Amino acid sequence: MKWLLVFWAGPIIILGTWYGLSYNDMSFGIFMLTRQAHDLVFQVYGNLLGIEPETIPPLVARAIVVDSAVLFALVGFRRRARILAWWRGGDRQEGEAASLASPDNLSRAP
């Protein structure tokens, strides 16, 4: 699960960080974070795809949402037995309280 989060969330975080910094022209002296590079990247992608550059960010956001939904549906399907056992077990609430109430965690006050 750790690697799933790394390979799923990592690129999304990198892309979102680049987009936010370059859109607001917070370059910190790095050309790739300038607004000029931002506009150039979207102009190139727009020319390659034959669409207006302004339409690309909403398409990417929609693709991220759809891909994330498909990915989590697949993970949920693969782990459905564990999820159903957890759901039917009724220990959704009690499991957290039981794990906290151990003799080591209880107060020794009179």
Secondary structure, DSSP 8 states (H G I E B T S, - for coil): -HHHHHHHHHHHHHHHHHHHHHHTT--TT-GGGSHHHHHHHHHHHHHHHTS-GGGHHHHHHHHHHHHHHHHHHHHHHHTHHHHHHHHHH-HHHHHHHHHH--TTTS----
